[in-house]
């Protein structure tokens, strides 16, 4: 990590059911480093510069960390440290200029990446319900996959089918578990999630199954 590249805000996530207070933004000083798993008696560990921020993640207190060493790099004669609201930086490769339009450019890229399909056109030709008739789409000119051009480009269909068969020849069969209606995102704020971590299996099983049958039967 270069001294200039310290993040003021970083992305993180937790799927643990023991984290009580999950917020979209948490303003707490946390030194996020590469981690590795260790085992042993925590009472006998040597002095460490790490801090326990568990209570802060739980929303029960502010972070105990008041300072963060960003980096010390002897190869570029640089370093950086943050204490409270202050950040000290020295480096031989400092950022010489900043593009004030960078955030506008990010918004432009996000807009360019968005695909808006709208209603299916009346002249749409995609009819791919039969496995004997695969559809072929030019996703550059037809990103919404409305127009099947397999009849116009049979050689392309043949090439892609050959590649698909090649991948399938080494594929491992899915190790699917039995269908469980409790996994339906409708029960979890319309989100695909690790739902099994959040249920009381005894109390919710019948209730969810009944809800499922009322909605879909």
N, C-alpha and C positions, 0 to 999 in steps of 0.2 A: 504494500500500500504506500503510495507516495504521499508526502506531507500535505500536498494540495488536494488530495482526493478524499479527505474525511467527509463522511456524510453527516449532515445535521439531522436528517430524518432517514431512517432505514425501514425497509419492509420486513415484516415478520409475521409469523402465524403460529397458532396453536390449535391442535385438535383435542387437547386433553380435557376431560370432563371435570378435572379438579381446579381449573382456572375459573374462578367465580365471576370476575369482572372483565368481560371481553369488550373492548372499545375499538372503534375504527382508528382512533389516534390516541396515543399515550405519550405525554410529554415527560419522559423520565430519562435521566442520564444512564445509559447502559453501554458498556464497552463490548461490542459484538465482535468476537474473534472466531477463528477456526477452532472447532471443538473436537475433543476425542473422549471416549468413554474410559473411565478408570474405576477400579474397585479397591476397597480398603477401608480402614478405620479412619473416619474423618477427624477424629480427635488427635491422631498422631501425624497429620500432614504437616510438612514444613511450612514456614511463613510463605504466604502467597499474596499477590497483588489483586487477586480476584475478590469480588464482593458478592454477598448473597442479596439478590434483588427480588427474591420470591415474594415478599410482602408487597413490594411495589407493583409487581405484575398482578397481584391479587387486588390491587386498588386500596390496600389497607394503610399504606404510608407512602411518602415520597421516597425517591431513590436515595440510598445512602452514599452513592457515588457523586462526588463533587468535582472530580478531575478525571480527565481521560488523556492518556498518552496516545497520540495518533500514530506517530512513527518516529524512529531515529534511523537515518540511512547514511552511514559513513561513506558510501560510494559516491553519492551526489552531494555530500556535505549538507544534508538537510535534516530537518526535524520539525515537529509540531506538537504542541500540547494545548489542551483546553482545560481551563479552570473556571467553573461557574459560567458567566456570560462571556468570558474572554478566551481568545484563541491566539497563541503565539506561533508564528510560522517563519521558518527560514529555509531556503532551498536554492540550489544553483539552477533549478529548472522551474522557476516560478511561472505561473500563468501570465503571459505578457499582454494578453488582451482578452476581453470578454465580449461575446456576441450578444447584444441586448435583445436580438430577435429570436434567440434560441427557443424561448417558450412558445412564441407564435409559430415557429417552425414545427415544434412538436405537435401543436394543435392541427397544423396543416397535414402532417403525416397521418395523424389519427383520422382526420376527415377523409383522406385519400384511401385509407384502409377499410373504410366503412362501405358495406355493400347494401344498397337499398333496392329491394326487389319489387315491392308494391304488389298489385293484383296480377294474377296469372293472365297473360295476354290471350285473346280469343284465338290467335293463330299459333299458339304454342303447340309443339309437336312431340313433346316428351311423353312417351307411353312405355314405361320400363317395368311394367308389372310382371311380364313373362320372362323367366330366366332364359328362354330360348331366343329372346330378342334384346340384347343389351343395348343401352343407349350410349351415344358418344357425344360429348359436349366440348366445345371450344371455350374453356373457362376464362380466356382472356377477353373475348368479345361477348360471351354469354355467361357471366359469373353466376347468374341465378338458375342456370341449367333449364331453360325453357325450351330450347330448340335442339332436337335430336338430329345429328348430322351423320349417323352411322351409315345411312344409305349412300351418302356422297363420298365417304372415305372408308370403304371396306378394308383396305390394306392397313389403315391405322387401327381399326378394330381388331384385325388379326394379330398385329404386333402387340397390342396391349393385352389381348387375351393370352397370348403366349407368355408374356411376362407375368401375368397373374397366375397362370398355371405353374410357372417356375417357382414362384414364392410359395404357392400352396403345397408343392411337392415336399417341402421341408417344414411345413407348419405343424405345430403341436396342437392337438385337440384341446379346446377350452376346458378347463377343470371347473365348470360351473357348479355352483351349489344350488339346491332346490329353490324354486321361486318363493320369495317371501314378500307379501303385500305390504308389510310394514316399511319396506325400503322406499316406497313411492314418495317422491319429493313433495307431494301434496301435504304430507304429514310433517314436513320439515322445512317450512317456509319456502316451498317450491325450490329446494336446493338439493342437489345430489351430495350427500354427506356420509360420514361414518356414523350412521344413525344408531348402530347397535351400542355405541358407547353412551347413548343418552336415554336409554329406555329402562324402565323397571319392567322386566319381562313378565312378571306375574300379573301386575296391575293393568298394563297397557295392551297386552296381547288381544284379549277379547274385545276391548273397546275399539281398537284400531281395525280389527277384522270386521266388526259390525259396521264401522264407518265406511270401510271399503265397499262392502256389499251394498250399502244404501246409496252410495254415489255411483257405482258402476254397474249395478244390476237393474 
